[in-house]
Amino acid sequence: MAVPKKRTSKSKKKHRNKIWREKALSYIRSESKVGIEKLVPLTTGEKPSGFSSTRRGISKKNRKNIR
């Protein structure tokens, strides 16, 4: 019988992603002939406004129709 996997904690996930970003940046630096000044940062930054979990973009009239 199949058993579901345990959920990964946020701290473990963040740590794993941090290591991945560091390795990726190190690889890009070593392969790049341009240098570090021209690299695009690998940070996630702010989330796009279209994927917000809040309902700021919906007017009060339309909120009643959605629920």
PQR file with spaces between the fields and no chain letter, atoms N, CA, C, O and H, PARSE charges and radii, in Angstrom:
ATOM       1  N    MET     1       0.836   -1.172    0.000 -0.4000 1.5000
ATOM       2  CA   MET     1       0.000    0.000    0.000 -0.0000 2.0000
ATOM       3  C    MET     1       0.891    1.249    0.000  0.5500 1.7000
ATOM       4  O    MET     1       1.901    1.306    0.701 -0.5500 1.4000
ATOM       5  N    ALA     2       0.500    2.237   -0.793 -0.4000 1.5000
ATOM       6  CA   ALA     2       1.285    3.473   -0.898 -0.0000 2.0000
ATOM       7  C    ALA     2       1.097    4.335    0.348  0.5500 1.7000
ATOM       8  O    ALA     2      -0.010    4.469    0.871 -0.5500 1.4000
ATOM       9  H    ALA     2      -0.321    2.191   -1.362  0.4000 1.0000
ATOM      10  N    VAL     3       2.184    4.904    0.801 -0.4000 1.5000
ATOM      11  CA   VAL     3       2.152    5.768    1.979 -0.0000 2.0000
ATOM      12  C    VAL     3       2.607    7.162    1.553  0.5500 1.7000
ATOM      13  O    VAL     3       3.636    7.294    0.891 -0.5500 1.4000
ATOM      14  H    VAL     3       3.083    4.795    0.376  0.4000 1.0000
ATOM      15  N    PRO     4       1.858    8.204    1.921 -0.5600 1.5000
ATOM      16  CA   PRO     4       2.276    9.552    1.531  0.2800 2.0000
ATOM      17  C    PRO     4       3.572    9.971    2.229  0.5500 1.7000
ATOM      18  O    PRO     4       3.849    9.575    3.361 -0.5500 1.4000
ATOM      19  N    LYS     5       4.344   10.772    1.527 -0.4000 1.5000
ATOM      20  CA   LYS     5       5.605   11.247    2.096 -0.0000 2.0000
ATOM      21  C    LYS     5       5.340   12.331    3.127  0.5500 1.7000
ATOM      22  O    LYS     5       4.313   13.010    3.095 -0.5500 1.4000
ATOM      23  H    LYS     5       4.119   11.094    0.607  0.4000 1.0000
ATOM      24  N    LYS     6       6.293   12.476    4.044 -0.4000 1.5000
ATOM      25  CA   LYS     6       6.180   13.543    5.037 -0.0000 2.0000
ATOM      26  C    LYS     6       6.398   14.889    4.361  0.5500 1.7000
ATOM      27  O    LYS     6       7.146   15.002    3.390 -0.5500 1.4000
ATOM      28  H    LYS     6       7.127   11.925    4.069  0.4000 1.0000
ATOM      29  N    ARG     7       5.741   15.888    4.886 -0.4000 1.5000
ATOM      30  CA   ARG     7       5.877   17.234    4.349 -0.0000 2.0000
ATOM      31  C    ARG     7       7.239   17.813    4.749  0.5500 1.7000
ATOM      32  O    ARG     7       7.674   17.664    5.891 -0.5500 1.4000
ATOM      33  H    ARG     7       5.133   15.796    5.675  0.4000 1.0000
ATOM      34  N    THR     8       7.908   18.477    3.794 -0.4000 1.5000
ATOM      35  CA   THR     8       9.191   19.112    4.067 -0.0000 2.0000
ATOM      36  C    THR     8       8.955   20.453    4.747  0.5500 1.7000
ATOM      37  O    THR     8       8.123   21.242    4.299 -0.5500 1.4000
ATOM      38  H    THR     8       7.554   18.598    2.866  0.4000 1.0000
ATOM      39  N    SER     9       9.676   20.709    5.813 -0.4000 1.5000
ATOM      40  CA   SER     9       9.508   21.971    6.539 -0.0000 2.0000
ATOM      41  C    SER     9      10.032   23.138    5.697  0.5500 1.7000
ATOM      42  O    SER     9      10.836   22.954    4.784 -0.5500 1.4000
ATOM      43  H    SER     9      10.352   20.068    6.177  0.4000 1.0000
ATOM      44  N    LYS    10       9.557   24.338    6.028 -0.4000 1.5000
ATOM      45  CA   LYS    10       9.981   25.535    5.293 -0.0000 2.0000
ATOM      46  C    LYS    10      11.476   25.763    5.430  0.5500 1.7000
ATOM      47  O    LYS    10      12.137   26.161    4.471 -0.5500 1.4000
ATOM      48  H    LYS    10       8.904   24.487    6.770  0.4000 1.0000
ATOM      49  N    SER    11      12.011   25.513    6.621 -0.4000 1.5000
ATOM      50  CA   SER    11      13.441   25.769    6.830 -0.0000 2.0000
ATOM      51  C    SER    11      14.295   24.818    5.989  0.5500 1.7000
ATOM      52  O    SER    11      15.309   25.236    5.429 -0.5500 1.4000
ATOM      53  H    SER    11      11.474   25.190    7.400  0.4000 1.0000
ATOM      54  N    LYS    12      13.902   23.554    5.895 -0.4000 1.5000
ATOM      55  CA   LYS    12      14.658   22.607    5.072 -0.0000 2.0000
ATOM      56  C    LYS    12      14.581   22.992    3.602  0.5500 1.7000
ATOM      57  O    LYS    12      15.576   22.928    2.880 -0.5500 1.4000
ATOM      58  H    LYS    12      13.078   23.215    6.350  0.4000 1.0000
ATOM      59  N    LYS    13      13.384   23.395    3.163 -0.4000 1.5000
ATOM      60  CA   LYS    13      13.196   23.778    1.769 -0.0000 2.0000
ATOM      61  C    LYS    13      14.016   25.025    1.432  0.5500 1.7000
ATOM      62  O    LYS    13      14.654   25.089    0.381 -0.5500 1.4000
ATOM      63  H    LYS    13      12.576   23.447    3.749  0.4000 1.0000
ATOM      64  N    LYS    14      13.996   26.021    2.335 -0.4000 1.5000
ATOM      65  CA   LYS    14      14.762   27.248    2.106 -0.0000 2.0000
ATOM      66  C    LYS    14      16.262   26.961    2.082  0.5500 1.7000
ATOM      67  O    LYS    14      16.995   27.516    1.264 -0.5500 1.4000
ATOM      68  H    LYS    14      13.477   25.969    3.189  0.4000 1.0000
ATOM      69  N    HIS    15      16.709   26.092    2.984 -0.4000 1.5000
ATOM      70  CA   HIS    15      18.129   25.743    3.037 -0.0000 2.0000
ATOM      71  C    HIS    15      18.559   25.045    1.745  0.5500 1.7000
ATOM      72  O    HIS    15      19.609   25.362    1.185 -0.5500 1.4000
ATOM      73  H    HIS    15      16.113   25.641    3.649  0.4000 1.0000
ATOM      74  N    ARG    16      17.756   24.109    1.282 -0.4000 1.5000
ATOM      75  CA   ARG    16      18.064   23.387    0.049 -0.0000 2.0000
ATOM      76  C    ARG    16      18.103   24.342   -1.150  0.5500 1.7000
ATOM      77  O    ARG    16      18.991   24.245   -1.997 -0.5500 1.4000
ATOM      78  H    ARG    16      16.904   23.852    1.737  0.4000 1.0000
ATOM      79  N    ASN    17      17.126   25.270   -1.216 -0.4000 1.5000
ATOM      80  CA   ASN    17      17.100   26.238   -2.312 -0.0000 2.0000
ATOM      81  C    ASN    17      18.280   27.199   -2.249  0.5500 1.7000
ATOM      82  O    ASN    17      18.814   27.597   -3.284 -0.5500 1.4000
ATOM      83  H    ASN    17      16.405   25.348   -0.528  0.4000 1.0000
ATOM      84  N    LYS    18      18.692   27.575   -1.033 -0.4000 1.5000
ATOM      85  CA   LYS    18      19.837   28.468   -0.869 -0.0000 2.0000
ATOM      86  C    LYS    18      21.103   27.807   -1.403  0.5500 1.7000
ATOM      87  O    LYS    18      21.894   28.440   -2.103 -0.5500 1.4000
ATOM      88  H    LYS    18      18.259   27.251   -0.192  0.4000 1.0000
ATOM      89  N    ILE    19      21.289   26.538   -1.072 -0.4000 1.5000
ATOM      90  CA   ILE    19      22.457   25.805   -1.556 -0.0000 2.0000
ATOM      91  C    ILE    19      22.420   25.703   -3.078  0.5500 1.7000
ATOM      92  O    ILE    19      23.445   25.874   -3.738 -0.5500 1.4000
ATOM      93  H    ILE    19      20.647   26.024   -0.504  0.4000 1.0000
ATOM      94  N    TRP    20      21.239   25.424   -3.637 -0.4000 1.5000
ATOM      95  CA   TRP    20      21.105   25.323   -5.087 -0.0000 2.0000
ATOM      96  C    TRP    20      21.458   26.649   -5.754  0.5500 1.7000
ATOM      97  O    TRP    20      22.165   26.666   -6.762 -0.5500 1.4000
ATOM      98  H    TRP    20      20.407   25.285   -3.100  0.4000 1.0000
ATOM      99  N    ARG    21      20.968   27.767   -5.197 -0.4000 1.5000
ATOM     100  CA   ARG    21      21.268   29.087   -5.772 -0.0000 2.0000
ATOM     101  C    ARG    21      22.762   29.391   -5.715  0.5500 1.7000
ATOM     102  O    ARG    21      23.331   29.917   -6.671 -0.5500 1.4000
ATOM     103  H    ARG    21      20.393   27.754   -4.379  0.4000 1.0000
ATOM     104  N    GLU    22      23.399   29.056   -4.584 -0.4000 1.5000
ATOM     105  CA   GLU    22      24.838   29.294   -4.453 -0.0000 2.0000
ATOM     106  C    GLU    22      25.618   28.483   -5.480  0.5500 1.7000
ATOM     107  O    GLU    22      26.558   28.995   -6.088 -0.5500 1.4000
ATOM     108  H    GLU    22      22.937   28.628   -3.807  0.4000 1.0000
ATOM     109  N    LYS    23      25.239   27.224   -5.679 -0.4000 1.5000
ATOM     110  CA   LYS    23      25.922   26.388   -6.665 -0.0000 2.0000
ATOM     111  C    LYS    23      25.701   26.920   -8.075  0.5500 1.7000
ATOM     112  O    LYS    23      26.628   26.958   -8.884 -0.5500 1.4000
ATOM     113  H    LYS    23      24.475   26.808   -5.185  0.4000 1.0000
ATOM     114  N    ALA    24      24.468   27.331   -8.365 -0.4000 1.5000
ATOM     115  CA   ALA    24      24.160   27.849   -9.697 -0.0000 2.0000
ATOM     116  C    ALA    24      24.935   29.133   -9.970  0.5500 1.7000
ATOM     117  O    ALA    24      25.481   29.308  -11.059 -0.5500 1.4000
ATOM     118  H    ALA    24      23.715   27.301   -7.708  0.4000 1.0000
ATOM     119  N    LEU    25      24.986   30.026   -8.994 -0.4000 1.5000
ATOM     120  CA   LEU    25      25.719   31.277   -9.159 -0.0000 2.0000
ATOM     121  C    LEU    25      27.211   31.016   -9.328  0.5500 1.7000
ATOM     122  O    LEU    25      27.870   31.668  -10.138 -0.5500 1.4000
ATOM     123  H    LEU    25      24.542   29.884   -8.109  0.4000 1.0000
ATOM     124  N    SER    26      27.741   30.069   -8.572 -0.4000 1.5000
ATOM     125  CA   SER    26      29.150   29.711   -8.688 -0.0000 2.0000
ATOM     126  C    SER    26      29.450   29.161  -10.083  0.5500 1.7000
ATOM     127  O    SER    26      30.474   29.491  -10.681 -0.5500 1.4000
ATOM     128  H    SER    26      27.205   29.539   -7.914  0.4000 1.0000
ATOM     129  N    TYR    27      28.554   28.324  -10.592 -0.4000 1.5000
ATOM     130  CA   TYR    27      28.734   27.753  -11.925 -0.0000 2.0000
ATOM     131  C    TYR    27      28.687   28.845  -12.989  0.5500 1.7000
ATOM     132  O    TYR    27      29.499   28.855  -13.914 -0.5500 1.4000
ATOM     133  H    TYR    27      27.722   28.056  -10.106  0.4000 1.0000
ATOM     134  N    ILE    28      27.730   29.767  -12.852 -0.4000 1.5000
ATOM     135  CA   ILE    28      27.604   30.855  -13.829 -0.0000 2.0000
ATOM     136  C    ILE    28      28.849   31.729  -13.808  0.5500 1.7000
ATOM     137  O    ILE    28      29.349   32.130  -14.859 -0.5500 1.4000
ATOM     138  H    ILE    28      27.071   29.759  -12.101  0.4000 1.0000
ATOM     139  N    ARG    29      29.349   32.025  -12.612 -0.4000 1.5000
ATOM     140  CA   ARG    29      30.558   32.851  -12.505 -0.0000 2.0000
ATOM     141  C    ARG    29      31.750   32.171  -13.164  0.5500 1.7000
ATOM     142  O    ARG    29      32.543   32.824  -13.843 -0.5500 1.4000
ATOM     143  H    ARG    29      28.942   31.700  -11.758  0.4000 1.0000
ATOM     144  N    SER    30      31.878   30.868  -12.969 -0.4000 1.5000
ATOM     145  CA   SER    30      33.029   30.167  -13.528 -0.0000 2.0000
ATOM     146  C    SER    30      32.927   30.038  -15.046  0.5500 1.7000
ATOM     147  O    SER    30      33.949   30.051  -15.732 -0.5500 1.4000
ATOM     148  H    SER    30      31.234   30.338  -12.418  0.4000 1.0000
ATOM     149  N    GLU    31      31.721   29.917  -15.577 -0.4000 1.5000
ATOM     150  CA   GLU    31      31.534   29.752  -17.014 -0.0000 2.0000
ATOM     151  C    GLU    31      31.434   31.081  -17.755  0.5500 1.7000
ATOM     152  O    GLU    31      31.624   31.136  -18.970 -0.5500 1.4000
ATOM     153  H    GLU    31      30.891   29.907  -15.020  0.4000 1.0000
ATOM     154  N    SER    32      31.137   32.144  -17.024 -0.4000 1.5000
ATOM     155  CA   SER    32      30.898   33.431  -17.664 -0.0000 2.0000
ATOM     156  C    SER    32      32.204   34.143  -17.988  0.5500 1.7000
ATOM     157  O    SER    32      33.117   34.195  -17.164 -0.5500 1.4000
ATOM     158  H    SER    32      30.982   32.100  -16.037  0.4000 1.0000
ATOM     159  N    LYS    33      32.282   34.683  -19.178 -0.4000 1.5000
ATOM     160  CA   LYS    33      33.436   35.490  -19.566 -0.0000 2.0000
ATOM     161  C    LYS    33      33.162   36.965  -19.302  0.5500 1.7000
ATOM     162  O    LYS    33      34.083   37.781  -19.315 -0.5500 1.4000
ATOM     163  H    LYS    33      31.540   34.641  -19.848  0.4000 1.0000
ATOM     164  N    VAL    34      31.896   37.310  -19.063 -0.4000 1.5000
ATOM     165  CA   VAL    34      31.485   38.700  -18.874 -0.0000 2.0000
ATOM     166  C    VAL    34      31.920   39.216  -17.519  0.5500 1.7000
ATOM     167  O    VAL    34      32.359   40.361  -17.409 -0.5500 1.4000
ATOM     168  H    VAL    34      31.147   36.646  -19.052  0.4000 1.0000
ATOM     169  N    GLY    35      31.810   38.412  -16.501 -0.4000 1.5000
ATOM     170  CA   GLY    35      32.141   38.830  -15.144 -0.0000 2.0000
ATOM     171  C    GLY    35      30.884   38.975  -14.313  0.5500 1.7000
ATOM     172  O    GLY    35      29.774   38.854  -14.830 -0.5500 1.4000
ATOM     173  H    GLY    35      31.454   37.482  -16.590  0.4000 1.0000
ATOM     174  N    ILE    36      31.055   39.231  -13.038 -0.4000 1.5000
ATOM     175  CA   ILE    36      29.929   39.262  -12.105 -0.0000 2.0000
ATOM     176  C    ILE    36      29.040   40.493  -12.305  0.5500 1.7000
ATOM     177  O    ILE    36      27.862   40.446  -11.953 -0.5500 1.4000
ATOM     178  H    ILE    36      31.958   39.329  -12.618  0.4000 1.0000
ATOM     179  N    GLU    37      29.564   41.588  -12.856 -0.4000 1.5000
ATOM     180  CA   GLU    37      28.787   42.821  -12.979 -0.0000 2.0000
ATOM     181  C    GLU    37      27.581   42.651  -13.894  0.5500 1.7000
ATOM     182  O    GLU    37      26.560   43.306  -13.688 -0.5500 1.4000
ATOM     183  H    GLU    37      30.521   41.626  -13.141  0.4000 1.0000
ATOM     184  N    LYS    38      27.676   41.795  -14.887 -0.4000 1.5000
ATOM     185  CA   LYS    38      26.616   41.648  -15.882 -0.0000 2.0000
ATOM     186  C    LYS    38      25.626   40.532  -15.558  0.5500 1.7000
ATOM     187  O    LYS    38      24.698   40.301  -16.332 -0.5500 1.4000
ATOM     188  H    LYS    38      28.506   41.263  -15.054  0.4000 1.0000
ATOM     189  N    LEU    39      25.798   39.834  -14.436 -0.4000 1.5000
ATOM     190  CA   LEU    39      24.937   38.701  -14.112 -0.0000 2.0000
ATOM     191  C    LEU    39      23.583   39.152  -13.587  0.5500 1.7000
ATOM     192  O    LEU    39      23.467   40.188  -12.931 -0.5500 1.4000
ATOM     193  H    LEU    39      26.552   40.021  -13.806  0.4000 1.0000
ATOM     194  N    VAL    40      22.569   38.362  -13.885 -0.4000 1.5000
ATOM     195  CA   VAL    40      21.236   38.596  -13.345 -0.0000 2.0000
ATOM     196  C    VAL    40      21.175   37.924  -11.980  0.5500 1.7000
ATOM     197  O    VAL    40      21.573   36.765  -11.859 -0.5500 1.4000
ATOM     198  H    VAL    40      22.664   37.521  -14.418  0.4000 1.0000
ATOM     199  N    PRO    41      20.687   38.615  -10.942 -0.5600 1.5000
ATOM     200  CA   PRO    41      20.641   37.995   -9.617  0.2800 2.0000
ATOM     201  C    PRO    41      19.677   36.808   -9.581  0.5500 1.7000
ATOM     202  O    PRO    41      18.656   36.812  -10.268 -0.5500 1.4000
ATOM     203  N    LEU    42      20.001   35.809   -8.788 -0.4000 1.5000
ATOM     204  CA   LEU    42      19.173   34.614   -8.688 -0.0000 2.0000
ATOM     205  C    LEU    42      18.200   34.680   -7.523  0.5500 1.7000
ATOM     206  O    LEU    42      17.660   33.652   -7.114 -0.5500 1.4000
ATOM     207  H    LEU    42      20.830   35.806   -8.230  0.4000 1.0000
ATOM     208  N    THR    43      17.970   35.854   -6.987 -0.4000 1.5000
ATOM     209  CA   THR    43      17.030   35.984   -5.880 -0.0000 2.0000
ATOM     210  C    THR    43      15.615   36.052   -6.417  0.5500 1.7000
ATOM     211  O    THR    43      15.385   36.511   -7.535 -0.5500 1.4000
ATOM     212  H    THR    43      18.408   36.689   -7.318  0.4000 1.0000
ATOM     213  N    THR    44      14.673   35.594   -5.619 -0.4000 1.5000
ATOM     214  CA   THR    44      13.290   35.557   -6.073 -0.0000 2.0000
ATOM     215  C    THR    44      12.651   36.924   -6.068  0.5500 1.7000
ATOM     216  O    THR    44      11.817   37.206   -6.928 -0.5500 1.4000
ATOM     217  H    THR    44      14.860   35.221   -4.710  0.4000 1.0000
ATOM     218  N    GLY    45      13.009   37.789   -5.129 -0.4000 1.5000
ATOM     219  CA   GLY    45      12.437   39.128   -5.082 -0.0000 2.0000
ATOM     220  C    GLY    45      10.969   39.103   -4.717  0.5500 1.7000
ATOM     221  O    GLY    45      10.504   38.192   -4.031 -0.5500 1.4000
ATOM     222  H    GLY    45      13.687   37.560   -4.430  0.4000 1.0000
ATOM     223  N    GLU    46      10.234   40.115   -5.181 -0.4000 1.5000
ATOM     224  CA   GLU    46       8.815   40.206   -4.873 -0.0000 2.0000
ATOM     225  C    GLU    46       8.012   39.304   -5.800  0.5500 1.7000
ATOM     226  O    GLU    46       8.426   39.020   -6.924 -0.5500 1.4000
ATOM     227  H    GLU    46      10.611   40.855   -5.737  0.4000 1.0000
ATOM     228  N    LYS    47       6.867   38.861   -5.316 -0.4000 1.5000
ATOM     229  CA   LYS    47       5.986   38.053   -6.141 -0.0000 2.0000
ATOM     230  C    LYS    47       5.302   38.947   -7.168  0.5500 1.7000
ATOM     231  O    LYS    47       5.074   40.124   -6.890 -0.5500 1.4000
ATOM     232  H    LYS    47       6.531   39.091   -4.403  0.4000 1.0000
ATOM     233  N    PRO    48       4.971   38.431   -8.332 -0.5600 1.5000
ATOM     234  CA   PRO    48       4.235   39.219   -9.320  0.2800 2.0000
ATOM     235  C    PRO    48       2.880   39.631   -8.770  0.5500 1.7000
ATOM     236  O    PRO    48       2.270   38.886   -8.002 -0.5500 1.4000
ATOM     237  N    SER    49       2.405   40.799   -9.150 -0.4000 1.5000
ATOM     238  CA   SER    49       1.157   41.319   -8.593 -0.0000 2.0000
ATOM     239  C    SER    49      -0.048   40.483   -9.013  0.5500 1.7000
ATOM     240  O    SER    49      -1.054   40.482   -8.303 -0.5500 1.4000
ATOM     241  H    SER    49       2.899   41.404   -9.774  0.4000 1.0000
ATOM     242  N    GLY    50       0.012   39.782  -10.121 -0.4000 1.5000
ATOM     243  CA   GLY    50      -1.109   38.991  -10.600 -0.0000 2.0000
ATOM     244  C    GLY    50      -1.344   37.722   -9.800  0.5500 1.7000
ATOM     245  O    GLY    50      -2.400   37.105   -9.936 -0.5500 1.4000
ATOM     246  H    GLY    50       0.829   39.783  -10.698  0.4000 1.0000
ATOM     247  N    PHE    51      -0.398   37.315   -8.975 -0.4000 1.5000
ATOM     248  CA   PHE    51      -0.514   36.069   -8.235 -0.0000 2.0000
ATOM     249  C    PHE    51      -0.692   36.301   -6.740  0.5500 1.7000
ATOM     250  O    PHE    51      -0.319   35.458   -5.924 -0.5500 1.4000
ATOM     251  H    PHE    51       0.460   37.816   -8.865  0.4000 1.0000
ATOM     252  N    SER    52      -1.255   37.427   -6.394 -0.4000 1.5000
ATOM     253  CA   SER    52      -1.445   37.759   -4.992 -0.0000 2.0000
ATOM     254  C    SER    52      -2.569   36.924   -4.396  0.5500 1.7000
ATOM     255  O    SER    52      -3.539   36.598   -5.080 -0.5500 1.4000
ATOM     256  H    SER    52      -1.558   38.111   -7.057  0.4000 1.0000
ATOM     257  N    SER    53      -2.436   36.582   -3.129 -0.4000 1.5000
ATOM     258  CA   SER    53      -3.481   35.811   -2.464 -0.0000 2.0000
ATOM     259  C    SER    53      -4.594   36.716   -1.951  0.5500 1.7000
ATOM     260  O    SER    53      -5.665   36.236   -1.580 -0.5500 1.4000
ATOM     261  H    SER    53      -1.648   36.847   -2.573  0.4000 1.0000
ATOM     262  N    THR    54      -4.347   38.016   -1.928 -0.4000 1.5000
ATOM     263  CA   THR    54      -5.385   38.948   -1.495 -0.0000 2.0000
ATOM     264  C    THR    54      -6.274   39.308   -2.673  0.5500 1.7000
ATOM     265  O    THR    54      -5.938   39.045   -3.828 -0.5500 1.4000
ATOM     266  H    THR    54      -3.477   38.406   -2.229  0.4000 1.0000
ATOM     267  N    ARG    55      -7.391   39.903   -2.369 -0.4000 1.5000
ATOM     268  CA   ARG    55      -8.337   40.247   -3.429 -0.0000 2.0000
ATOM     269  C    ARG    55      -8.376   41.756   -3.659  0.5500 1.7000
ATOM     270  O    ARG    55      -9.459   42.331   -3.766 -0.5500 1.4000
ATOM     271  H    ARG    55      -7.664   40.117   -1.431  0.4000 1.0000
ATOM     272  N    ARG    56      -7.254   42.387   -3.736 -0.4000 1.5000
ATOM     273  CA   ARG    56      -7.209   43.833   -3.926 -0.0000 2.0000
ATOM     274  C    ARG    56      -7.741   44.249   -5.288  0.5500 1.7000
ATOM     275  O    ARG    56      -8.335   45.319   -5.415 -0.5500 1.4000
ATOM     276  H    ARG    56      -6.374   41.920   -3.649  0.4000 1.0000
ATOM     277  N    GLY    57      -7.543   43.431   -6.298 -0.4000 1.5000
ATOM     278  CA   GLY    57      -7.925   43.798   -7.655 -0.0000 2.0000
ATOM     279  C    GLY    57      -9.401   43.637   -7.949  0.5500 1.7000
ATOM     280  O    GLY    57      -9.847   44.037   -9.025 -0.5500 1.4000
ATOM     281  H    GLY    57      -7.061   42.561   -6.195  0.4000 1.0000
ATOM     282  N    ILE    58     -10.185   43.063   -7.035 -0.4000 1.5000
ATOM     283  CA   ILE    58     -11.599   42.809   -7.275 -0.0000 2.0000
ATOM     284  C    ILE    58     -12.420   43.861   -6.535  0.5500 1.7000
ATOM     285  O    ILE    58     -12.190   44.124   -5.355 -0.5500 1.4000
ATOM     286  H    ILE    58      -9.823   42.738   -6.161  0.4000 1.0000
ATOM     287  N    SER    59     -13.376   44.455   -7.236 -0.4000 1.5000
ATOM     288  CA   SER    59     -14.207   45.476   -6.601 -0.0000 2.0000
ATOM     289  C    SER    59     -15.178   44.829   -5.620  0.5500 1.7000
ATOM     290  O    SER    59     -15.407   43.621   -5.668 -0.5500 1.4000
ATOM     291  H    SER    59     -13.563   44.241   -8.195  0.4000 1.0000
ATOM     292  N    LYS    60     -15.747   45.640   -4.729 -0.4000 1.5000
ATOM     293  CA   LYS    60     -16.651   45.119   -3.705 -0.0000 2.0000
ATOM     294  C    LYS    60     -17.913   44.527   -4.318  0.5500 1.7000
ATOM     295  O    LYS    60     -18.464   43.568   -3.778 -0.5500 1.4000
ATOM     296  H    LYS    60     -15.561   46.622   -4.690  0.4000 1.0000
ATOM     297  N    LYS    61     -18.381   45.077   -5.432 -0.4000 1.5000
ATOM     298  CA   LYS    61     -19.566   44.536   -6.107 -0.0000 2.0000
ATOM     299  C    LYS    61     -19.322   43.102   -6.564  0.5500 1.7000
ATOM     300  O    LYS    61     -20.151   42.220   -6.342 -0.5500 1.4000
ATOM     301  H    LYS    61     -17.933   45.856   -5.870  0.4000 1.0000
ATOM     302  N    ASN    62     -18.187   42.881   -7.198 -0.4000 1.5000
ATOM     303  CA   ASN    62     -17.885   41.571   -7.766 -0.0000 2.0000
ATOM     304  C    ASN    62     -17.513   40.534   -6.712  0.5500 1.7000
ATOM     305  O    ASN    62     -17.606   39.336   -6.978 -0.5500 1.4000
ATOM     306  H    ASN    62     -17.514   43.598   -7.379  0.4000 1.0000
ATOM     307  N    ARG    63     -17.099   40.957   -5.538 -0.4000 1.5000
ATOM     308  CA   ARG    63     -16.743   39.998   -4.483 -0.0000 2.0000
ATOM     309  C    ARG    63     -17.940   39.156   -4.077  0.5500 1.7000
ATOM     310  O    ARG    63     -17.798   37.956   -3.842 -0.5500 1.4000
ATOM     311  H    ARG    63     -17.023   41.931   -5.321  0.4000 1.0000
ATOM     312  N    LYS    64     -19.111   39.762   -3.990 -0.4000 1.5000
ATOM     313  CA   LYS    64     -20.309   39.031   -3.582 -0.0000 2.0000
ATOM     314  C    LYS    64     -20.666   37.965   -4.605  0.5500 1.7000
ATOM     315  O    LYS    64     -21.143   36.891   -4.239 -0.5500 1.4000
ATOM     316  H    LYS    64     -19.226   40.736   -4.180  0.4000 1.0000
ATOM     317  N    ASN    65     -20.441   38.246   -5.879 -0.4000 1.5000
ATOM     318  CA   ASN    65     -20.769   37.296   -6.937 -0.0000 2.0000
ATOM     319  C    ASN    65     -19.810   36.111   -6.963  0.5500 1.7000
ATOM     320  O    ASN    65     -20.184   35.020   -7.395 -0.5500 1.4000
ATOM     321  H    ASN    65     -20.054   39.118   -6.177  0.4000 1.0000
ATOM     322  N    ILE    66     -18.585   36.315   -6.507 -0.4000 1.5000
ATOM     323  CA   ILE    66     -17.575   35.252   -6.544 -0.0000 2.0000
ATOM     324  C    ILE    66     -17.804   34.235   -5.441  0.5500 1.7000
ATOM     325  O    ILE    66     -17.638   33.036   -5.665 -0.5500 1.4000
ATOM     326  H    ILE    66     -18.281   37.200   -6.156  0.4000 1.0000
ATOM     327  N    ARG    67     -18.176   34.682   -4.272 -0.4000 1.5000
ATOM     328  CA   ARG    67     -18.341   33.776   -3.128 -0.0000 2.0000
ATOM     329  C    ARG    67     -19.491   32.909   -3.316  0.5500 1.7000
ATOM     330  O    ARG    67     -19.786   32.080   -2.456 -0.5500 1.4000
ATOM     331  H    ARG    67     -18.311   35.656   -4.089  0.4000 1.0000
